[in-house]
Amino acid sequence: MEHTAQPEPLSAAELAAMRRSMTNGRMALTRRSLMRASGAGVLALGGLGTLSACGIPPAGRTDAGSSDDHSREEKRVAFSNWTEYIDVSEDEKHHPTLEAFTKRTGIRVKYTEDINDNDEFFGKVQAQLAAGQDTGRDLICLTDWMCARMISLGWIQPLDPANLPHAYTNLSQQFRNPDWDPGRAHSYTWQGVPTVIAYNKKATGGRKVDSVEQLLDDPKLKGKVAFLSEMRDTIGMVLLDMDERPEDVTADTFDAAVARLQRGVDKKQIRRFTGNDYLNDLSKGDLAACLAWAGDVVQLQNDNSDIEYVIPEKGYTTAADNLMVPNKARHKENAERLIDYFYEPKVAAQIAAYINYVCPVDGVREELAKIDKKLAENKLILPDEEMASKSHNFRALNAKESKEYAQKFADLTGA
């Protein structure tokens, strides 16, 4: 008999953090171009009170397993993704890579932009997945920590390597072996979202800002520094500066990072904790330096020659969004063929040129250079080996840790 996993409800601090993220944080902008997103409406917040906990709960697994695959007789695949997170034609009516896939394979892609937030999407599908039912989706794209959660619940199908030759060969080393899905048995990376240091060289008087320590302690930056309101990004960067790995965060190291940030708040070194609203302030020079998301920096540099970025010597954090096939999907093989298609360098280059985040596909540089040489040379889109070696992931938290850490971070930021 299948049992239903019923995760705990979100705490007040977790709900508040999610609202911030959805309205002006990473969830609101990092999956879209800054120029295309300007003027877009704020996402609706309805239904948040019913969402599930962020961490990996100790609840039972469903182990509902896969259903019969109808890929051969039903030449279609349903793909749910975030908004503005794939290439679009100039008239904004077509997705060229998806149409090329259909032309080659005969498989029609039902592409739906119905993921606005990890927990909100989880709320849409959890009842069906817990009951062992088809969600109507063959391929979904979610962020690391939510992927970890759904895999732990037994709701995601193992992938067949025989259908993924390009993905297996071309996945960048940086993304190959996450602790929550060893060997990528259930998932493949869609795009990476790095956190870096950005600064306005006019506002710093031409001085370079190259470390979290400088953000926190340089008196010449006092009152003109911002950290991110996303807990994993800010705490992860501070941990690295303290020679601690976010992959190994403990209650003690988390508390130490919070205490260090608290000192920056108390002495008014830190002006505020921001979502994507750092964009205008940094561009105008009201902020001299801050933690920033790489996709934003690419766009800011297009508009303002004073904006620079630095990869700290001690490393940086990278979150990733990942492709997975949920249980009971009717078209698993078709979904795997679509994943593999995205790992062909020519296809990956088309997507990277449009959305400007870290491309997880090795061998894409030459193809991207044919589209835009400047983008092909940008390390925020195609990290070189040295940069990739400095990337770290914040480990998946269980439900108890998630509540505790969210509350401590909320107390720090005054959220």
Disulfide bonds with the S-S distance in Angstrom:
none
